[in-house]
Amino acid sequence: MTLTRKLWTGIGAFIILSPLGLILPDHFKAGSAWGEWGVEEIQKMTGYVPQGLQRLSERWKAPLPDYTFQGWEGQDLLHLSFAYIISAVAGIAIIAGIALFIGKVLAKEHE
């Protein structure tokens, strides 16, 4: 098995396991995943929101907020797990595309 195939097999495994970030906190009644808090959650936990975070949160709107599709917020765990997997595939495809593009540009510079 080539190194590239091993890499994509590992990435595929992580994609399939990505709903664990949704399932485990729900199972253990842990609330949100650590570090994935929104401005409202930070306000509730600490009593304030840092000014820079507040400013940046108003500028950036995620393409798939909460790793789900618009209107799917109240869906069951199976649907939300599917949305997590789609979100992972989309994110990896975007990053891989950008990396390939940069690699091709840099390779042409060294020809």
Backbone hydrogen bonds, N-H to C=O, Kabsch-Sander energy under -0.5 kcal/mol:
donor,donor_aa,acceptor,acceptor_aa,energy
6,K,2,T,-2.2
7,L,3,L,-2.4
8,W,4,T,-2.4
9,T,5,R,-2.1
10,G,6,K,-2.4
11,I,7,L,-2.5
12,G,8,W,-2.3
13,A,9,T,-2.1
14,F,10,G,-2.2
15,I,11,I,-2.2
16,I,12,G,-2.3
17,L,13,A,-2.1
18,S,14,F,-0.9
18,S,15,I,-0.8
20,L,17,L,-2.4
21,G,18,S,-1.7
22,L,19,P,-1.7
23,I,19,P,-2.8
24,L,20,L,-2.3
26,D,22,L,-1.1
27,H,23,I,-2.8
28,F,24,L,-2.6
29,K,26,D,-0.7
30,A,25,P,-2.7
31,G,25,P,-0.6
36,E,33,A,-1.9
42,I,38,G,-2.3
43,Q,39,V,-2.3
44,K,40,E,-2.1
45,M,41,E,-2.4
46,T,42,I,-2.8
47,G,42,I,-0.6
47,G,43,Q,-1.8
54,Q,50,P,-2.4
55,R,51,Q,-2.3
56,L,52,G,-2.5
57,S,53,L,-2.4
58,E,54,Q,-1.0
59,R,55,R,-0.8
59,R,56,L,-0.5
60,W,56,L,-1.9
61,K,59,R,-0.5
67,Y,64,L,-2.0
68,T,65,P,-1.5
72,W,69,F,-2.2
75,Q,72,W,-1.9
80,L,76,D,-2.2
81,S,77,L,-2.2
82,F,78,L,-1.9
83,A,79,H,-2.2
84,Y,80,L,-2.1
85,I,81,S,-2.1
86,I,82,F,-2.4
87,S,83,A,-2.5
88,A,84,Y,-2.4
89,V,85,I,-2.5
90,A,86,I,-2.6
91,G,87,S,-2.5
92,I,88,A,-2.5
93,A,89,V,-2.5
94,I,90,A,-2.2
95,I,91,G,-2.4
96,A,92,I,-2.9
97,G,93,A,-2.3
98,I,94,I,-2.3
99,A,95,I,-2.6
100,L,96,A,-2.6
101,F,97,G,-2.3
102,I,98,I,-2.6
103,G,99,A,-2.5
104,K,100,L,-2.4
105,V,101,F,-2.3
106,L,102,I,-2.7
107,A,103,G,-2.1
108,K,104,K,-2.0
109,E,105,V,-1.5
110,H,106,L,-1.0
111,E,108,K,-1.1
